Amino acid sequence: MDSESFDNLDMQPEDFRKLGYRVIDVITEYYTSLHDVRVFPASTSSDIEQVFTEDLPGEGQDPFGIIEEWKSKILPYATHLGSPRYFGFVNGSGTMIGTLAEALAASVNMNTGGWKPAPSATEVERRTIKWLAEMVGYSNDCGGLFTSGGTMANFTAIETALRNLAPYDTTSKGLQDKPISGKFKVYMSDHEGHVSIIRAVDLLNLGRESVHLVKSREDFSMDTEDLEHSIEKDIENGDFPLCVVAQVGSINVGVIDPLEEIARICKERKIWFHADGACGAVGILLPKKRSQYKGIELADSITMDPHKWLYIPYDCGCVLIRDAEKMRKSFSLNAPYLRGTLPTEYTGLYYLDYGPEMSRGFRALKVWMSLKHLGTEGYRKLLSQNVGCVEYLDTLVRKDTDFETLHKPNLLMYCLRYAPTKIKAKYASDINELDKRLDALNQQIVDEIQLSGTAFLMTTKVLGRVVIRFSVCSHRTTQQDIDIVFLKLKEIGESLALQSDYS
Ligand SMILES: Cc1ncc(COP(=O)(O)O)c(C=O)c1O
């Protein structure tokens, strides 16, 4: 760069346009390749670290060269969450319009912490939150905002519960001036409750042990008799039942807890009812699943993550809170430099008053644009396609005597286990040994399929056993992809099963 260009960081319009067109070409090529791309790069961390070993640039560089490094250095070592055969964590595939929305949002660079620095962005967020609320049958005048993800959404909900329900002022005194001897308690189911709730209570300094794990029923849903019993026992001990977290599409098996029953239990005892629908809340759009969601509208708060089953590019979580004022009471604070303006009609909602973040990007735009592009009808079709893939996989598993599942399919989650009849027969009299070998075998299968590049799968545990977990939340996945992956799992399984470590 010559010294003149340092006077103004901006490029000339023609240069920017050329560079932008180049970027669009690169992205378009990428989207075109997604069906055949190696899902995981299978390079070691130190290899990839080496690729990026370079000194802090002293002199500026040619932007075209920098963009080419995206192709030569970043793409080859990326994991492709947009692949139709990526089934890791609960990672959405990313809408194309969402990609463009990210660029547009960055170009104007509004800060949605406050209305004044982000008038239209704030109103887009307000409207999009209303749409999501409507989608899950929640009151349209609820509070809510976009967060970095489900963990921060759950944290925001539980902090709101604590600030509003604690029998003393936790806002000014925190936990330092506690006039009660017992402990605040948060309840979730033992098998399917999500670890982000532990993170939330941790951030609130309630202690990880404040989460009480409620027994699950055979179908993995929360046993509400045990919930009631646990609450009563805690009350007798002088503890303070603060919040019950229900799963709405759980992490391993996609179960939905009995929401109406949990709502009743919470209402009777003035306990906060939080519905963690990070993965599954949007499944309410599916007519054949809708009855399972009865009662979600009674929750005090709902987590739903657009970056999961709405396929929005990272990052984008969302929390809805029935009573917006309770959010404001929990998070609002003031300083002379935060407003710096008169409260006239030329100002509005300051999201920094409603959640933990102050500076915030324009996350809402990618959700707003994707919802407009696809409509609820488009989403209904895609969600139904994903559920269809899960059901299809279940039929493949049930037809093949070398595979098994430990649960019924629901929504987008499915866990299976490679359990060849030969190994089962050999260790039939020693179930512990059988489980040990199958656990090791299934773990190895997953590691190998990742390295093969055909698909990205992970293991989890169901009923204490290692299983192969599918989270089908790509809008690109078809039954053909399921066939390819199932065959590959079988092929790897058969070859590993010949080794003495497993058989
Ligand atoms: C049920 C549930 N809640 C919360 C979370 C946390 O979401 P995030 O990873 O976006 O913070 C997850 C993540 O998978 C989840 O499945």
The ligand as an SDF file (V2000), in Angstrom:
LIG
                    3D

 16 16  0  0  0  0  0  0  0  0999 V2000
  -31.2280  -28.6480   24.1660 C   0  0  0  0  0  0  0  0  0  0  0  0
  -30.0540  -27.7370   24.0230 C   0  0  0  0  0  0  0  0  0  0  0  0
  -29.9850  -26.6270   24.7740 N   0  0  0  0  0  0  0  0  0  0  0  0
  -28.9650  -25.7690   24.6780 C   0  0  0  0  0  0  0  0  0  0  0  0
  -27.9380  -25.9920   23.7930 C   0  0  0  0  0  0  0  0  0  0  0  0
  -26.7710  -25.0270   23.7250 C   0  0  0  0  0  0  0  0  0  0  0  0
  -26.8070  -24.3330   22.5310 O   0  0  0  0  0  0  0  0  0  0  0  0
  -25.5230  -23.5290   21.9650 P   0  0  0  0  0  0  0  0  0  0  0  0
  -24.5210  -24.5930   21.6240 O   0  0  0  0  0  0  0  0  0  0  0  0
  -26.0680  -22.8240   20.8000 O   0  0  0  0  0  0  0  0  0  0  0  0
  -25.0420  -22.6370   23.0270 O   0  0  0  0  0  0  0  0  0  0  0  0
  -27.9630  -27.1140   22.9800 C   0  0  0  0  0  0  0  0  0  0  0  0
  -26.8790  -27.3760   22.0250 C   0  0  0  0  0  0  0  0  0  0  0  0
  -26.8600  -28.3430   21.3250 O   0  0  0  0  0  0  0  0  0  0  0  0
  -29.0530  -28.0130   23.0850 C   0  0  0  0  0  0  0  0  0  0  0  0
  -29.1250  -29.1040   22.3380 O   0  0  0  0  0  0  0  0  0  0  0  0
  1  2  1  0
  2  3  1  0
  2 15  2  0
  3  4  2  0
  4  5  1  0
  5  6  1  0
  5 12  2  0
  6  7  1  0
  7  8  1  0
  8  9  2  0
  8 10  1  0
  8 11  1  0
 12 13  1  0
 12 15  1  0
 13 14  2  0
 15 16  1  0
M  END
$$$$
